[in-house]
Amino acid sequence: MKKYILLFVILICHIEMATGQATYSWKTYPALQIASFNIPTDNKIYSLCNGNLFSYDPSTTEVYVYDRLNGLYDTKIQFIGYCEATQKLVLAYENGNIDLIYANDDVSNLKQLKDKNYPNLIINNLSVAGKTAFICTNFGIIQLDTEKEIFSNTYDLGMNVNCCTTDGSNIFMSTNEGCYKGDMSLNLLDKSNWERMGNFTFNHIAFFQNELYCVKNNDGMYRLDTNTLNANRLQQGAFTFMYTNNDMLLVGNASKIISYSSAETFQEIIQTTNFNYLTCHKGTYWASQGMKGLQPYKLENGQFIATQQPIQPNSPIRDYFCNMHYDGNRLLVAGGDLNYNSIEREGTAMYYENNTWHNFSEENITSQTNLRYINLTSIAQDPNDPTHHYVGSARQGLYEFKDLQFVKKYDYTNSVLRTILPDDSQPLNFVSCDALQYDANGNLWMVNNEVDTILVVLKADNTWTKLYFSELRGAPNSTYIYFDSKGRLWLNSKRLSSGGIFMLDFNSTVDDTSDDMHVFRQTIVNQDGVVYDPDYYNCFVQDLNGQIWIGTSSGLFVIEDPEDFINNDDFTYTQIKISRNDGTDYADYLFNGIDVSAIAVDAANRKWIGTSSDGIYLVSEDGQETLQHFTTENSPLISDQIQSIAVNPQTGEIMIGTFLGLVSYMSDASTPAAELDKDNVRVYPNPVRPEYNGIITVNGLTHNAEVKITTVTGQLVYSGRANGGLFTWNGCNQNGKRVSSGVYNVISTNAEGEKAVVNRITFIR
């Protein structure tokens, strides 16, 4: 299969201008902090982290990150293996897709296994022997010829294969039903041709100096006699990994390593750093040590001595982006959710600012709280102190951080938060705290789900209060609080029988409730009288015109007038209609029946609409025109399951949180300047060189500014208006022809026509 092609994006996706990322380009943000596995070669070390991959060149200290923008065909790598004979790295993805990376970093894709759509495919292991890669699955073994780049055999044995290896004549595999030996001269598609070797179930199996060694978790390491079929335990212990090369066998766990130089010669090495995996190449040991990254060591006097700092590219700590938003130019991220599908995500909070990721420390939180640190659902930054944050969780209460370090946890023992199950043996495991949001007066609002009074406020004076509303009593899934332009609070009650939209006008006084107004609407009636009862009220946002756009499992709806929402008993939602333009008066509702999972508004008041299974859309200000639709098939988007969207207010970069991680798209709209100033207006790239065929950007403009491109003699070449504060030009004249070499005027005029600035741009052809 040919690699997907974006007609204009791929041409410019790696062009970085002096002012930042190129307009219409994509960027990926893979998590590369937690090192789990590595493979050393003569020229580089490959490091697997969180299902992502980078290489490190010890001679130059260069780090190269592999992703869908530079050649990979998929996301979430499960296993990697290296074929010395063909000098190719084999990547096995969770979904069965396979990539081969050459020494020059080119990539070839083999998607046949993925396309087979095996039901509930699970890849358990990957090993390489000679020119063959063996893929161990929950139904058997798949052989991949790395030289011919074909799947040479598929042994569908109806057995869950944990690991396998070969001596060139036989395949040795360990399954849940025991160990088997298969003579490769026989028809191994026939299960009866596999010789059963015993009841042993191993997790790792490999040859070292013509002897077969195996590791059984929580039991020890064995040497297996391939003739007598007897297993001899050499080491007792809970070993988690085994590595072999021509000269050495390493077996170990987090605290102990045993190194074999021959079948009878070994030494035990005690280390203080937890190792997930350990390899050795030309005298240097490479340790994948979890959250401490990839680390090189020398072995001296029976101890590992670090030779340099850990290799940890700046990146997110994990690929979890369920909830994110901007506070100024800082992107705040809480990685977890309310655990609808029993998915427990490690506690993940981080922020991104000035091209740098900052990950909140997780050290000792569990030991200090005696609770698991999982499923963080929302994050808020103190408006008076950017180093002070609060983080909500699905079930463990509220966490406070200062300078990225844990300070305190709040629950029913030290706040007004309450537990869902007070009579449970562990009530501290049921304090749900979500939807953190500061109001204009510095009060932190939150939701304490599934209890009597769910709306809770930590006031600016550090005292607590609660607001009771009978309509919200016991609501189980309120996930988002939003304050509109008039300071009114909007809250979603997310799903099923309790679902709906709640609005509270508290007149900026938390304690004085005498003049409060509120309404909770659980049914959607559109302007045509059509009634909807969505299973999920997922998200909402106020646009630049004051309208509230709401995403539900039944589609997209608009509250045109928030005053009408709270005051009019006969209020109806607007469902945008798109004319069919087929000569009839018929129209279709925009996104009708589509599960809208996220919405964001850019500086041009356009809407970015995320869906649960169909990627992301960009629609015009009024929703009448679909301007873009990005999916995994036509763009570098890594998943069609969109969880969150945030728009950088300064640059216009669209941050897209998906089920598999974060990508961004540099849009053609940014926040407009207050006034037109020549010192702030930037034109890039400038000059435009012969090899560049991408977009020219004019930034720093005022709202709806007009831009004209003219020759130096005043002849009009192109004109248009800014999206927010940004204008783009494809470098062509009004007839669609690329302009000739020369100098051109870029004349920008504010919307009122009262002020103009002139820049110049040079084309070199």
C-alpha positions, 0 to 999 in steps of 0.5 A: 500500500502506498503511504497516504498523501496529503496534497499540500500538507506533506510538502510542508509538514516539516518546514519550520519558519523563523516564527514557528510551525508552518501554516497547514502543517501537522505535528506529533507529540509522542510520549517518549519518557517511559523506556520499556525496551531497547535494541542496540545496533552498531550505529544507534540504539532503538528505544521503545517508550509508551508504544512510541519509538526513537533512536539514539546515536551515541557518536553524535548524541542525535535523537531521531523520533519515528512517527507517522509524519516521517514514515511510520504507517501506524501508531502504538508499537507493541514489540520491536525486533532487529534482524542483523542479517538484513539490517532491518528493524521490525515493528509490530503494532497492537492492531497487527500492522507491521513496519520494517525500518531500514538503516537509512530510516526509510520504512516499508509496510506489511499490512496483510496481518492487520487486514486479515481482521483476525477476531480479537488478535493479540500479539504476545511476542516478537523474536528474530532469528536469521532472516526470519521474524516470528510473531507469536499470537493468541492463535499461533505463530506467523513467520515474516521473511525480512529479506523478501518482505513477505509473510512466509508461513502462518501456523494457526494452531488454536493455541496462545503462543507466549514466545518462540525461537528457532535453531534453524531446523526446529521451532520451539514455542511455549504456549498456555498448554505447554512447550512444543517443538516443531520440525521445520521439514514437516508440515507445521500447519498440522498441529499433530506435527508439533511434538509436546515437550512438557507442561512448562509455560515460559515467558521468554525463550532464546538460544545462547551458545547453542543451548536453549534458555527459558524464563518463567515469571515468578519461578526462575530461569531454565536450560532446556535440553532439546534432545531429552526434553528435560528442563533444568532450573539454573536460577530461582527468582522472579525474572522479568526479562532475558537478553542474549547476544553472541557473547552474553546472556542477561537475565534479570528483574528490577533489582538483580541481574545475572550475566552469563558469559558461558553456560557455566560461568555467570556473575550476579549484579545488584543494582539500585535503579529499576531496570525494565530491560537491559542489553549490552553492545560493545561493552556498554550496557543499555538499560530501559528504566521506566520513568528514568528513561534510557541509560548507558552504563559500564560494568566496573567491579560488579556494579553498573556505573552510569556513563552519561545522563539518561536519554529522555526526549522532551515529551508528554509523559504518556499519550493520554489527552482526555481533557485539555484546555489553554490557560493563556498560552499554556496547554493544561492536560489531565490524561484520564476520565471517569472510567466508563469502560473500566480503563485505569489510566496512570495518574497523568497531569502535564502542561505544554508551554514554549515548546516544552513539556512539563510533567507533574511529579508522580513520585511518592503520591501513592505512598503518601495517600495510601491510594492508587494514583489513577484517572485524573479527570481535570486540571485548573491553574490558579489565576494568581499563581501559575505554579499552583494547580489543582487536579481532579480524579475519578475516584480519589478526590482533589490533588493540589500541586505547587511547582509540579510537586504534590502538596495535598489531597482533599477528600471527605476527611478535610473538605466538603467533598463526599464519598459515593459509598460511605459504608464501603470498607474503603470509602476514600476510593469513591470520592469523585471530583471533576470539572475544575474551573476558576471563575472571574473572582478566583473561586475554584468550582468543581463537581463532586459526582454521585452525591447529594450536593454535587456542585462544590466551590473552594473559594478564593479565601480557601474556605469551602462551600456547596450549592444544592440543586435538587435537579442535580442530586446524585448526578453521576457524570458531570464532567465540564464546567464553563463560565460564559462571557457574562460569568454564568455557569454552564454544566453538563450532566453527561449521560443517560437518564440524568443527562442534560444541560444546567445553567446557573446565573449566580450574579458573581456572588457565591454565598448570596443565593437569593438572586440566583437563577438556574435551569436544567434542560434534559430534553432537546427540542429543535426549531422544527419541533423534533425531540431528541434524548441523547445518551451523552451530553459530551461537550459545549463551548461559547463562540465569539458571537455568544452562542453556545454550541453543544456536542451530544451523541445525537449530534450538534445543537446550538443555543443561539441566545443564552438569555432565552435558554434560562428565561423562556419556558418554550426554549428550542435549540437550533439544529443547523440545516444544510441545503441539499442544493438539488433543486428541492427545498430539502435540507439536512441537519448538520452532524445529525446522529453523529457522536460529537465528542469535542468542540473548539472555536478558533480566532475566526469563529470557525468550529473544530468538531471532534467525533467519536469515530470519524475524525475532526471537522472544521466548519465555517462560523455559521456551520453552513460550510465544511472546510476540512475533514481530517481522518487517519486515511487522509491525514497524519491524524493518529486516531479517528476517536477524538477526545479533546480539542484546544486552540492555541490563542496566540498561534492558532495551532489546533491541539487534537487529543485522540484515543492514541495520543496528541497531534496538532494542525497549524490552522490559518487563523490566529487571535487578531491584534488590537491594532495594525502595527508594522512592527508586529506584521510578519510575512513568512517564509521570506524570501520564498525559495525555488524549492518551496511550494507551500503557503505564505503566511501574513500574521499579526493582523487585526480582525477582518483585515484586508490584504492585497498582494501587488507588484512593485508597479501596483498591479494587483496579484491577489487579495483576501481577508484575514482569519482572525489575525492571520492571512494565507496565500498560495503564491499564485496570482488570480489566474492560479499561476505561480508568480514569477521571481521578483519583489511583491508588496504585501499591503494590509489594511484594517477592517475600517480602512483607516490604517495600512502597513506595507511589507515586501516579499521576495520570490526566487524562482 
